[in-house]
Amino acid sequence: MKKLILAAAVVAGFAAHAAQAGPLPEAKPDDVGFSPAGLARLDDFFAREIAAKRVPGAVVAIARDGKLVHYKAYGQLDATKGTPMPIDAVFALASMTKPMVAVAGLTLMEQGRLPLQAKVADYYPGFADMMVGVPQADGSLKMEAQASPIAIHDLYRHTSGLMYGGRPDSSSPLARMYPGGTDPAIAGDTQAFIDRITKLPLVHQPSTEFEYGFSIDVLGAVIEKVSSQRLGDYLAKNVWQPLGMKDATFHPSEAQRDRLAYPFPSDPVTGKPQSIKLLDTPIKFDCGGACSFATVGDYVRFGQMLLNGGELDGQRILGPKTVHLMTSNHLGPEIKNNVANVEPHRGGFGFGLGVAVRTSEGLSSVPGNPGEFTWNGAYGTQFFVDPKERLVVVVGTAAPGELRKYYRENVQDIVYGAMVK
């Protein structure tokens, strides 16, 4: 009971701080169709989880009609040090980097510099020579030529045939040949990554199957080639700075490092050691798939920009028709849809340009509407936007184990349960 009271006190203390630091205008729950009692369930939920030592802490932002209805910090930034969670905690975003890089690529598309049907090999010729590995019954691989070249379009929608190594959602024997998500960025520069990845076999023919992997990392490398800038510099100038995302970065400063959120040293479910390597290990190139950092406040502004059709506070990042293209399903009937293999509650979702897109009523285990778009990060971050409900939700936790999926599902259940209009 004392632990519950302590967790609740942390919530209350930082809720007061949040009121002075909102990244969007604020509204009372009743004014935008939320039940205050319903939203209070989020406080209860995180108080229970923190007291049970299942998660160190969290920051949650909920905006409707462009106004914050809930913006709170819970628990601890670093449980080993006992540091309280500040509202401006900086989270390792992992794959929530991908939607931002997709937006960066689409700004180049709007300039007539990076069309979707361009060949990836036009920018990095090594991709033209990649073979497709077809597993045989005896365990060997048969190598086949690409039936069609990898297009920029394939990078956005994960139909390039590239994958991540060691993912539990992939049964392919080629998985052991591929590196883990952030390993190339720690090991070498952009060209070293391209040289490494193009020596591997593709796991599918391009444009035939959704396979989660290094596609957006390659897109980031293409953006660097087209813009003649480092990926983080291009994002800073064209997305982060115009949107006032002041803490978004690939390389946290010393001041930002004091606000980095750390996970428990051991996974609360398995008891095995866990860590987020990027918190303490610098990267050598700005990997577009997994390597950025930001606050929840930063990301709710990014999500609101997309909900607004590409504009926020007078700063236009993309045209509304481009945002519509980005947030439409791009997995046609000829493409095998494995989106729900990556996120089990994403049944009924397809995939757009850097985001998963809900395509039907039902099927998913979480509430929402067709047109919702979303993606999450392997270290415990989450965001989803529901255009029908004019809703943006962003969650930051440092929970790299399987528990992160539990938090994603429960937060979405609570948010929709609190909506009364």
Salt bridges, closest charged atoms under 4 A:
ASP43 OD2 - LYS72 NZ 2.85
GLU49 OE1 - ARG54 NE 2.62
ASP65 OD1 - ARG390 NE 2.67
ASP88 OD2 - ARG259 NH1 3.64
ASP154 OD1 - ARG157 NH2 3.26
ASP169 OD2 - ARG167 NH2 2.65
GLU209 OE1 - HIS204 ND1 3.24
GLU211 OE1 - HIS204 NE2 2.79
ASP247 OD1 - ARG259 NH2 2.86
ASP280 OD1 - ARG257 NH2 3.79
ASP286 OD2 - ARG230 NE 2.97
ASP286 OD1 - HIS251 NE2 2.69
ASP313 OD2 - ARG301 NH2 2.86
GLU343 OE1 - HIS345 ND1 3.91
GLU343 OE2 - ARG408 NH1 2.37
GLU372 OE1 - ARG358 NE 2.80
GLU389 OE1 - ARG64 NH2 2.69
GLU402 OE2 - ARG404 NH1 3.77
GLU402 OE1 - LYS405 NZ 3.33
